[in-house]
Amino acid sequence: MKQRSIPLCIVFSIITCGIYGIYWFICVTEEARVVSDRFQTTGGMAFLFSLITCGIYGFYWAYKMGEAMEDARAQHGEPSGSLPILFLLLNIFGLSIVTLALIQNELNKYEIA
């Protein structure tokens, strides 16, 4: 799993008008599948579903990613919180890049060989 700099990912997403953000979305989804066995949709499929549903799937994705991160926390003995609700609310208010940053922050904690 690749450790990513969150500020650089945000800057690259802005500079490339969101193209890097799509790549980041796909990578984060794939890495969440590795860290947690809960989230089963691949990154490419999650992106495709978001496109097909005009972004509605993104709300479901955010909630499920929160559950996946909670599972990863539980597997590593860390205290759980309310990440599913937080990620869902951020996406509802149009702050999906913040959701990606928080997920990346969680993923940066785990080393998978």
SETOR-151995 format. One record per residue: residue in one letter; x, y, z of N, C-alpha, C, O in turn. Coordinates in pm, whole numbers. Example, Ala and Ser with C-alpha at 12.3 -4.5 7.8 and 13.67 -1.06 7.14 Angstrom:
// residues 2
rest, neast, nnorth, nup, caeast, canorth, caup, ceast, cnorth, cup, oeast, onorth, oup
A, 1319, -569, 780, 1230, -450, 780, 1320, -330, 780, 1424, -332, 846
S, 1285, -225, 708, 1367, -106, 714, 1290, 3, 787, 1341, 114, 804
END
This chain:
// residues 113
rest, neast, nnorth, nup, caeast, canorth, caup, ceast, cnorth, cup, oeast, onorth, oup
M, 84, -116, 0, 0, 0, 0, 89, 124, 0, 191, 128, 69
K, 50, 222, -77, 132, 340, -94, 92, 449, 4, -26, 483, 18
Q, 192, 503, 73, 169, 618, 159, 163, 742, 70, 256, 768, -6
R, 55, 819, 80, 40, 938, -4, 37, 1064, 81, -18, 1064, 192
S, 96, 1168, 30, 90, 1299, 94, -46, 1362, 63, -78, 1386, -53
I, -123, 1388, 165, -258, 1442, 146, -255, 1580, 81, -331, 1604, -13
P, -170, 1673, 128, -167, 1804, 62, -131, 1796, -86, -187, 1868, -169
L, -36, 1708, -121, 2, 1693, -262, -113, 1636, -344, -135, 1678, -457
C, -185, 1539, -287, -300, 1483, -359, -405, 1589, -387, -464, 1593, -495
I, -429, 1675, -289, -528, 1783, -308, -480, 1881, -413, -557, 1922, -500
V, -353, 1919, -407, -298, 2013, -505, -302, 1953, -645, -341, 2021, -740
F, -262, 1827, -659, -266, 1761, -790, -409, 1753, -843, -432, 1768, -963
S, -504, 1728, -754, -645, 1723, -796, -692, 1857, -849, -766, 1864, -947
I, -649, 1964, -785, -688, 2099, -829, -619, 2134, -960, -682, 2184, -1052
I, -488, 2108, -968, -411, 2143, -1087, -462, 2069, -1211, -467, 2125, -1320
T, -499, 1942, -1193, -543, 1862, -1308, -694, 1868, -1331, -750, 1788, -1406
C, -759, 1963, -1266, -905, 1982, -1281, -983, 1855, -1246, -1084, 1824, -1309
G, -936, 1783, -1145, -1008, 1667, -1095, -966, 1533, -1151, -1010, 1429, -1102
I, -881, 1532, -1252, -840, 1405, -1312, -760, 1322, -1211, -782, 1202, -1197
Y, -667, 1386, -1140, -593, 1314, -1036, -688, 1272, -925, -667, 1167, -863
G, -790, 1350, -898, -889, 1315, -796, -960, 1186, -829, -991, 1108, -739
I, -986, 1161, -956, -1047, 1034, -998, -952, 918, -970, -991, 815, -917
Y, -826, 937, -1008, -724, 835, -981, -713, 809, -832, -705, 694, -788
W, -712, 915, -753, -700, 906, -607, -821, 830, -550, -806, 744, -464
F, -941, 863, -598, -1065, 796, -557, -1054, 646, -580, -1087, 566, -492
I, -1008, 608, -699, -996, 466, -733, -893, 397, -645, -917, 287, -596
C, -779, 461, -625, -673, 402, -542, -716, 387, -397, -691, 283, -335
V, -781, 489, -343, -827, 484, -204, -928, 371, -186, -925, 300, -85
T, -1017, 355, -281, -1117, 249, -273, -1051, 112, -276, -1087, 23, -199
E, -954, 96, -364, -882, -32, -372, -804, -61, -244, -804, -175, -197
E, -740, 39, -189, -662, 19, -67, -751, -10, 52, -713, -84, 142
A, -870, 49, 54, -965, 19, 162, -1009, -126, 156, -1036, -187, 259
R, -1017, -181, 36, -1051, -324, 20, -942, -411, 81, -971, -517, 136
V, -817, -368, 71, -705, -445, 125, -704, -438, 278, -684, -538, 346
V, -726, -318, 331, -721, -297, 476, -841, -360, 546, -827, -415, 656
S, -956, -353, 484, -1079, -406, 545, -1146, -502, 447, -1151, -475, 327
D, -1196, -611, 498, -1264, -708, 412, -1408, -669, 385, -1478, -741, 313
R, -1454, -559, 439, -1595, -522, 431, -1635, -465, 296, -1736, -506, 239
F, -1560, -371, 243, -1598, -297, 122, -1557, -377, 1, -1437, -396, -22
Q, -1650, -425, -78, -1621, -517, -186, -1617, -455, -326, -1562, -515, -417
T, -1672, -338, -345, -1674, -276, -478, -1534, -229, -515, -1467, -165, -434
T, -1490, -260, -636, -1358, -214, -680, -1361, -64, -704, -1468, -4, -715
G, -1243, -4, -710, -1234, 139, -731, -1293, 183, -864, -1364, 283, -872
G, -1262, 107, -969, -1315, 140, -1101, -1466, 128, -1107, -1533, 212, -1168
M, -1520, 24, -1045, -1665, 7, -1044, -1733, 116, -962, -1839, 166, -1000
A, -1673, 154, -850, -1731, 261, -767, -1735, 392, -846, -1833, 466, -840
F, -1628, 419, -921, -1627, 540, -1003, -1731, 532, -1113, -1802, 630, -1139
L, -1741, 417, -1178, -1840, 398, -1284, -1982, 413, -1230, -2065, 479, -1293
F, -2011, 354, -1115, -2144, 367, -1055, -2174, 512, -1020, -2288, 557, -1035
S, -2073, 585, -974, -2094, 728, -943, -2127, 806, -1069, -2213, 895, -1067
L, -2060, 774, -1179, -2090, 840, -1306, -2230, 808, -1355, -2305, 897, -1394
I, -2265, 681, -1352, -2396, 637, -1402, -2510, 699, -1322, -2613, 736, -1378
T, -2492, 710, -1190, -2599, 762, -1105, -2587, 912, -1081, -2655, 967, -994
C, -2502, 979, -1158, -2481, 1124, -1143, -2441, 1164, -1001, -2484, 1267, -949
G, -2359, 1082, -939, -2304, 1113, -809, -2379, 1057, -690, -2329, 1063, -577
I, -2498, 1003, -711, -2577, 951, -599, -2505, 832, -533, -2507, 819, -410
Y, -2443, 747, -614, -2369, 634, -558, -2258, 683, -465, -2219, 612, -373
G, -2207, 802, -489, -2100, 857, -405, -2140, 869, -259, -2054, 857, -171
F, -2267, 893, -231, -2313, 900, -93, -2306, 762, -27, -2260, 747, 86
Y, -2352, 662, -101, -2344, 523, -52, -2198, 483, -33, -2162, 423, 67
W, -2115, 519, -132, -1972, 487, -125, -1910, 548, 0, -1834, 481, 70
A, -1942, 674, 28, -1884, 743, 144, -1922, 671, 273, -1837, 651, 360
Y, -2048, 634, 285, -2092, 564, 405, -2021, 429, 419, -1975, 394, 527
K, -2013, 355, 310, -1949, 224, 314, -1798, 235, 340, -1741, 149, 407
M, -1736, 340, 289, -1593, 361, 317, -1573, 390, 466, -1475, 347, 525
G, -1666, 464, 524, -1660, 489, 668, -1669, 359, 747, -1596, 339, 844
E, -1759, 271, 705, -1769, 141, 771, -1641, 60, 753, -1597, -8, 845
A, -1583, 66, 634, -1459, -6, 608, -1346, 46, 697, -1267, -32, 750
M, -1338, 177, 712, -1234, 234, 797, -1257, 200, 944, -1161, 181, 1019
E, -1383, 193, 986, -1414, 150, 1123, -1372, 6, 1143, -1317, -28, 1248
D, -1396, -80, 1044, -1352, -219, 1054, -1200, -228, 1063, -1147, -307, 1141
A, -1131, -148, 983, -985, -149, 987, -935, -104, 1124, -840, -160, 1178
R, -1000, -4, 1179, -963, 41, 1314, -982, -71, 1415, -896, -96, 1500
A, -1096, -139, 1406, -1125, -248, 1500, -1024, -361, 1485, -981, -419, 1585
Q, -985, -394, 1362, -889, -501, 1338, -751, -467, 1394, -674, -557, 1430
H, -720, -339, 1403, -590, -296, 1453, -596, -249, 1598, -500, -191, 1649
G, -709, -273, 1665, -720, -241, 1807, -735, -93, 1838, -706, -52, 1950
E, -777, -14, 1744, -797, 129, 1767, -943, 156, 1801, -1031, 79, 1762
P, -969, 264, 1874, -1109, 295, 1908, -1187, 338, 1785, -1134, 401, 1694
S, -1313, 301, 1784, -1397, 337, 1670, -1466, 471, 1697, -1469, 519, 1810
G, -1519, 528, 1592, -1589, 656, 1602, -1715, 652, 1519, -1787, 553, 1517
S, -1741, 762, 1451, -1860, 769, 1366, -1820, 811, 1225, -1879, 902, 1167
L, -1721, 744, 1170, -1672, 777, 1037, -1777, 762, 927, -1780, 846, 837
P, -1864, 660, 930, -1964, 651, 822, -2052, 776, 812, -2077, 827, 703
I, -2100, 824, 925, -2186, 943, 926, -2107, 1066, 885, -2157, 1149, 809
L, -1984, 1079, 934, -1900, 1193, 898, -1875, 1198, 749, -1890, 1303, 686
F, -1836, 1085, 690, -1808, 1081, 546, -1934, 1109, 464, -1928, 1179, 364
L, -2046, 1054, 507, -2172, 1079, 437, -2209, 1227, 440, -2246, 1283, 337
L, -2199, 1289, 556, -2232, 1431, 568, -2138, 1519, 485, -2182, 1615, 422
L, -2010, 1486, 485, -1915, 1562, 404, -1951, 1554, 256, -1946, 1654, 185
N, -1987, 1435, 209, -2025, 1420, 69, -2156, 1492, 38, -2170, 1550, -70
I, -2250, 1488, 129, -2377, 1558, 108, -2353, 1708, 91, -2418, 1773, 9
F, -2261, 1762, 168, -2231, 1906, 160, -2126, 1940, 55, -2074, 2052, 53
G, -2094, 1845, -32, -2004, 1871, -144, -1857, 1874, -109, -1777, 1930, -184
L, -1820, 1815, 1, -1681, 1815, 45, -1618, 1676, 30, -1554, 1625, 121
S, -1638, 1618, -87, -1586, 1482, -108, -1434, 1478, -107, -1377, 1374, -75
I, -1368, 1587, -141, -1222, 1588, -136, -1174, 1579, 9, -1067, 1524, 36
V, -1252, 1634, 102, -1219, 1621, 244, -1238, 1475, 287, -1160, 1422, 365
T, -1343, 1412, 236, -1365, 1269, 264, -1245, 1188, 216, -1195, 1102, 288
L, -1201, 1215, 93, -1084, 1143, 41, -961, 1167, 128, -884, 1074, 155
A, -942, 1290, 173, -827, 1323, 257, -833, 1248, 390, -732, 1198, 439
L, -952, 1241, 450, -966, 1170, 577, -945, 1019, 560, -885, 954, 645
I, -996, 964, 450, -975, 822, 424, -827, 795, 402, -773, 697, 453
Q, -760, 882, 326, -617, 865, 302, -540, 874, 433, -443, 801, 454
N, -582, 965, 522, -518, 976, 653, -530, 845, 730, -434, 800, 793
E, -647, 784, 725, -666, 654, 790, -579, 546, 725, -515, 467, 794
L, -577, 544, 592, -499, 442, 521, -350, 457, 544, -277, 358, 546
N, -303, 580, 561, -160, 603, 584, -112, 542, 715, 9, 526, 735
K, -204, 509, 804, -168, 449, 932, -131, 301, 920, -63, 246, 1007
Y, -174, 237, 812, -161, 92, 801, -57, 54, 696, -50, 113, 589
E, 24, -45, 732, 124, -99, 640, 78, -237, 597, 58, -325, 681
I, 60, -256, 469, 23, -387, 415, 133, -430, 319, 169, -356, 227
A, 184, -547, 339, 293, -596, 253, 239, -655, 126, 317, -701, 42
END
